[in-house]
Amino acid sequence: MQVMNSNVVKLTRTSTTLLKRATRLGLFALGMGLTSQALANSDIWLFDINTQGQLVTDSAKNITARPGYDNQPHFSRDGKGLFYTEMSTVFGLQQTDVIYYSFDDQSQTNITKTIETSEYSPTETSDPNLLSVIKVERDGTQRLWYVNKSTGQQSLLNRHIKPVGYHAWGEKGEIAMFILGEPMTLQLVDDKKDKQATTLDNNIGPSIRYSDELDLFTYSKEQDGRQMLWSFSVKDGTKQPQIALPNGSQYYTLFDQTQVITADQNSLVTWPLNSKASWRPFADLSPFCVNGITRIAVNKPKTKIAVVCNEPQ
């Protein structure tokens, strides 16, 4: 799955600053698609969830099981597989492609296999044929693009808003975006063609999620050295603090439309949105994730969960 590349992106002083800060946060940064800067080794583990809503450890399967960076799992809407980001290194240069893993035959297929560019953060859209991705272009620009699942053909989604780090779709086509900069900002665009986005907050973390049941986006924000979970109501435009993520945690997802799941070292914990409850233990994954857990994804029927485990460097 490696793509040959002999060019090196020359980072400007500004983009180098962003790269250093983003690397500390475990993020991609401007020009990250073609650089000698290493990301942490990681693998994606897949688990079943039983009818009682419990994770079945006996079902554990490492679906990547290779040296290098495999991350950002996203379950397909049809329930037949998941998309993820794979990093390849050639001659000391790194770039990322989007891969599809099929549950049926356990095969891995490149959705993208580009030269001199990178794609990451695969996310399904309202069009069943298209993914939205962050594309690191030849000059280091990071923007939102569409990718056809079948052909790999790409088209620019929004040419004006950049540099985009992460994104999530709302029910009515809104896009909430993590925009790289000093500070990192959360921005919302109502129309994918709009030239300007509305800044909602700053100093945000790398996870953005949308609950269609509650019609709100959730995100985390750095406060006093920890990531605090916040929500933004699309309906009335209000922001509300929710709960502090566990120490050291900056990634989370929605277990369902009203419940958050995140990592506490090498275990998973859950918390109901808009409640005064504390984090509740969900599953101990220390036999699989000895070096900690980062990203998490849950399929919509709540029958499977994908967990990204850090691997030894």
C-alpha positions as CSV (number, residue, x, y, z in Angstrom):
1,M,0.0,0.0,0.0
2,Q,3.0,2.3,-0.2
3,V,3.2,5.2,-2.6
4,M,6.5,6.3,-4.0
5,N,7.4,9.9,-3.5
6,S,10.6,11.8,-3.8
7,N,9.5,15.4,-3.0
8,V,9.7,17.1,0.3
9,V,7.3,19.9,1.3
10,K,9.2,22.9,2.5
11,L,7.4,24.2,5.5
12,T,7.2,27.9,6.2
13,R,8.1,29.3,9.6
14,T,4.4,29.6,10.4
15,S,3.6,26.0,9.4
16,T,6.6,24.7,11.3
17,T,5.2,26.3,14.4
18,L,1.8,24.7,13.8
19,L,3.5,21.3,13.2
20,K,5.3,21.4,16.5
21,R,2.1,22.3,18.4
22,A,0.0,19.8,16.5
23,T,2.5,17.0,17.1
24,R,2.3,17.6,20.8
25,L,-1.5,17.1,20.5
26,G,-1.1,14.1,18.4
27,L,-2.6,15.9,15.3
28,F,-1.8,16.3,11.7
29,A,-0.5,19.7,10.8
30,L,0.1,21.8,7.8
31,G,2.3,19.8,5.4
32,M,2.2,16.8,7.6
33,G,1.4,14.6,4.6
34,L,4.9,14.7,3.2
35,T,7.4,15.0,6.0
36,S,10.0,13.0,8.0
37,Q,8.2,13.8,11.3
38,A,7.1,10.5,12.7
39,L,3.7,9.8,14.2
40,A,3.2,7.3,17.0
41,N,2.8,3.6,16.0
42,S,-0.7,2.5,16.5
43,D,-3.1,-0.4,15.6
44,I,-6.8,-0.7,15.3
45,W,-8.5,-3.3,17.4
46,L,-12.1,-4.4,16.7
47,F,-14.4,-5.8,19.3
48,D,-18.0,-7.0,19.3
49,I,-20.7,-5.5,21.6
50,N,-23.3,-7.9,22.9
51,T,-27.0,-7.4,23.2
52,Q,-26.5,-6.2,26.8
53,G,-24.3,-3.4,25.6
54,Q,-21.1,-5.0,26.9
55,L,-17.8,-5.2,25.1
56,V,-16.9,-8.9,24.3
57,T,-13.1,-9.2,24.9
58,D,-13.0,-12.7,23.4
59,S,-13.9,-11.2,20.0
60,A,-10.8,-9.0,19.9
61,K,-9.1,-8.7,16.6
62,N,-6.2,-6.5,15.5
63,I,-7.2,-5.6,12.0
64,T,-4.0,-3.7,11.1
65,A,-1.2,-5.6,12.9
66,R,1.7,-3.9,11.2
67,P,4.4,-1.4,12.2
68,G,3.4,2.2,11.7
69,Y,0.4,4.5,12.1
70,D,-3.1,3.1,11.5
71,N,-5.7,5.4,13.0
72,Q,-9.0,7.3,12.6
73,P,-11.5,4.4,12.3
74,H,-14.9,5.3,10.8
75,F,-17.6,2.6,10.5
76,S,-19.4,2.5,7.1
77,R,-23.1,3.3,7.3
78,D,-24.1,0.0,5.6
79,G,-22.4,-2.0,8.5
80,K,-20.1,-4.0,6.2
81,G,-16.8,-2.5,7.1
82,L,-14.8,0.5,8.3
83,F,-12.6,3.2,6.8
84,Y,-9.3,4.3,8.4
85,T,-6.1,6.3,7.8
86,E,-2.9,4.4,7.1
87,M,0.5,6.1,7.0
88,S,3.2,4.8,4.7
89,T,6.9,5.7,4.7
90,V,9.1,5.7,1.6
91,F,12.7,7.0,1.7
92,G,12.0,8.7,5.0
93,L,8.9,10.6,3.8
94,Q,5.4,9.9,5.1
95,Q,2.0,10.2,3.6
96,T,-1.4,8.9,4.4
97,D,-4.1,7.2,2.5
98,V,-7.7,6.1,3.2
99,I,-8.2,2.3,3.6
100,Y,-11.4,0.3,3.7
101,Y,-11.5,-2.9,5.8
102,S,-14.2,-5.4,4.9
103,F,-15.8,-7.4,7.7
104,D,-16.9,-10.1,5.2
105,D,-13.5,-11.3,3.9
106,Q,-11.2,-9.2,6.2
107,S,-9.6,-7.6,3.2
108,Q,-8.0,-4.1,3.1
109,T,-8.6,-1.9,0.0
110,N,-7.1,1.5,-0.8
111,I,-9.8,4.1,-1.3
112,T,-7.0,6.6,-2.1
113,K,-3.5,5.9,-3.3
114,T,-2.2,9.3,-4.3
115,I,1.2,10.7,-5.1
116,E,2.6,13.8,-3.4
117,T,-0.6,14.3,-1.4
118,S,-2.2,12.8,1.7
119,E,-5.8,12.1,2.7
120,Y,-7.1,11.4,6.2
121,S,-10.1,11.7,8.6
122,P,-12.4,9.7,6.3
123,T,-16.1,10.5,7.0
124,E,-19.2,9.4,5.3
125,T,-21.5,12.0,3.8
126,S,-25.2,12.2,3.0
127,D,-24.3,11.0,-0.5
128,P,-23.8,7.2,-0.1
129,N,-21.1,7.3,-2.8
130,L,-18.9,9.9,-1.3
131,L,-16.5,10.3,1.7
132,S,-15.3,13.6,2.9
133,V,-11.6,13.8,3.8
134,I,-8.9,16.2,4.8
135,K,-6.5,16.4,1.9
136,V,-3.0,17.7,2.3
137,E,-2.2,19.1,-1.1
138,R,1.1,19.4,-2.8
139,D,1.9,22.8,-1.4
140,G,0.9,21.7,2.1
141,T,-2.6,23.3,2.0
142,Q,-5.2,21.3,4.0
143,R,-8.8,21.5,2.8
144,L,-12.0,19.5,2.7
145,W,-12.4,17.2,-0.3
146,Y,-14.8,14.6,-1.5
147,V,-13.6,11.1,-2.5
148,N,-15.7,8.6,-4.5
149,K,-15.7,5.3,-2.6
150,S,-15.7,3.2,-5.7
151,T,-13.4,5.1,-8.1
152,G,-11.2,7.1,-5.7
153,Q,-12.0,10.2,-7.8
154,Q,-11.6,13.4,-5.8
155,S,-13.2,16.8,-5.9
156,L,-12.7,19.9,-3.8
157,L,-15.5,20.4,-1.2
158,N,-14.6,23.9,0.0
159,R,-11.8,25.9,-1.5
160,H,-12.0,28.8,0.8
161,I,-11.7,27.4,4.4
162,K,-8.2,26.2,5.5
163,P,-6.2,24.8,7.0
164,V,-8.7,22.1,8.2
165,G,-7.5,19.5,10.7
166,Y,-10.7,17.6,11.5
167,H,-14.4,17.8,10.7
168,A,-17.9,16.5,11.5
169,W,-21.2,16.8,9.6
170,G,-24.5,18.0,11.1
171,E,-27.9,16.7,10.1
172,K,-28.7,19.6,7.8
173,G,-25.3,19.7,6.0
174,E,-23.5,21.9,8.5
175,I,-19.8,21.2,8.9
176,A,-18.0,21.8,12.2
177,M,-14.3,22.0,11.6
178,F,-11.1,22.1,13.7
179,I,-9.0,24.8,12.1
180,L,-5.3,24.8,12.6
181,G,-3.7,28.0,13.9
182,E,-2.8,30.0,17.0
183,P,-5.1,29.2,18.6
184,M,-6.8,26.1,17.2
185,T,-10.4,27.1,16.6
186,L,-13.8,25.4,16.2
187,Q,-15.5,26.8,13.1
188,L,-19.0,26.1,11.6
189,V,-20.0,26.6,8.0
190,D,-23.7,26.3,7.0
191,D,-23.1,25.9,3.3
192,K,-20.1,23.9,2.1
193,K,-19.5,26.5,-0.6
194,D,-19.4,29.5,1.9
195,K,-16.2,31.5,1.8
196,Q,-16.4,32.3,5.5
197,A,-17.1,30.1,8.5
198,T,-18.3,31.2,12.0
199,T,-15.8,30.8,14.8
200,L,-17.5,29.1,17.8
201,D,-14.6,28.5,20.2
202,N,-10.8,28.2,20.5
203,N,-8.1,26.0,22.0
204,I,-10.1,23.0,21.1
205,G,-9.1,19.4,21.0
206,P,-9.0,16.9,18.1
207,S,-12.5,15.3,18.5
208,I,-15.7,16.7,17.1
209,R,-18.9,14.7,17.2
210,Y,-22.6,15.3,16.2
211,S,-25.7,13.9,17.9
212,D,-28.7,14.1,15.6
213,E,-31.0,13.2,18.5
214,L,-30.0,16.2,20.5
215,D,-29.0,18.3,17.4
216,L,-25.7,19.4,18.9
217,F,-22.0,19.2,18.2
218,T,-19.7,18.1,21.0
219,Y,-16.0,19.0,21.2
220,S,-13.3,19.3,23.8
221,K,-11.5,22.4,24.9
222,E,-8.2,22.8,26.9
223,Q,-8.8,24.3,30.3
224,D,-6.3,24.3,33.1
225,G,-4.2,21.6,31.5
226,R,-7.2,19.2,30.9
227,Q,-9.6,18.7,28.1
228,M,-13.2,19.8,29.0
229,L,-16.1,18.4,27.0
230,W,-18.4,21.1,25.6
231,S,-21.5,21.1,23.5
232,F,-22.8,23.5,20.9
233,S,-26.6,23.5,20.1
234,V,-27.3,24.0,16.4
235,K,-30.9,24.9,17.3
236,D,-30.2,27.9,19.5
237,G,-26.5,28.6,19.1
238,T,-25.6,28.1,22.7
239,K,-22.5,26.5,24.2
240,Q,-22.4,24.5,27.4
241,P,-19.6,22.9,29.4
242,Q,-20.3,19.2,30.0
243,I,-17.5,17.3,31.9
244,A,-13.7,17.1,32.1
245,L,-12.3,14.2,30.2
246,P,-10.1,11.8,32.3
247,N,-6.5,12.9,32.9
248,G,-4.4,12.5,29.7
249,S,-7.5,11.9,27.5
250,Q,-8.2,14.1,24.5
251,Y,-10.2,11.7,22.2
252,Y,-13.7,10.5,22.7
253,T,-16.8,9.5,20.6
254,L,-20.5,9.1,21.1
255,F,-21.4,5.5,22.2
256,D,-24.9,6.4,21.2
257,Q,-26.7,9.7,20.6
258,T,-26.7,10.6,24.3
259,Q,-23.7,8.9,25.8
260,V,-20.0,9.7,25.5
261,I,-17.2,7.1,25.6
262,T,-13.5,7.8,26.1
263,A,-10.3,6.3,27.4
264,D,-8.9,6.4,30.9
265,Q,-5.4,5.1,30.3
266,N,-6.0,1.6,29.0
267,S,-9.7,1.3,29.9
268,L,-12.9,2.7,28.4
269,V,-15.4,4.8,30.4
270,T,-18.8,6.2,29.5
271,W,-20.8,9.3,30.6
272,P,-24.4,10.4,29.8
273,L,-24.6,13.8,28.1
274,N,-26.2,16.7,30.1
275,S,-26.0,14.8,33.3
276,K,-24.3,15.2,36.7
277,A,-23.1,11.7,36.8
278,S,-19.4,10.6,37.0
279,W,-17.5,8.6,34.4
280,R,-18.5,4.9,34.6
281,P,-16.2,1.9,33.8
282,F,-17.1,0.2,30.5
283,A,-14.2,-2.1,29.6
284,D,-10.7,-2.9,30.7
285,L,-8.6,-3.2,27.6
286,S,-5.2,-3.5,29.3
287,P,-4.4,-6.9,27.7
288,F,-4.7,-5.3,24.3
289,C,-3.8,-1.6,24.8
290,V,-0.8,-1.8,27.1
291,N,0.5,1.6,26.0
292,G,-2.8,3.4,26.1
293,I,-5.8,4.2,23.9
294,T,-6.4,7.1,21.6
295,R,-9.3,7.2,19.1
296,I,-12.6,5.2,19.5
297,A,-15.4,4.5,17.0
298,V,-18.8,2.8,17.6
299,N,-21.1,1.6,14.8
300,K,-24.6,2.9,14.8
301,P,-26.3,-0.4,15.8
302,K,-23.9,-0.5,18.8
303,T,-22.7,-4.0,17.8
304,K,-19.0,-3.2,17.1
305,I,-16.4,-0.9,18.6
306,A,-13.0,0.0,17.1
307,V,-10.3,1.1,19.4
308,V,-6.9,2.6,18.5
309,C,-4.1,1.3,20.7
310,N,-0.7,2.8,21.0
311,E,2.1,0.4,20.0
312,P,5.8,0.4,21.1
313,Q,7.9,2.8,19.2
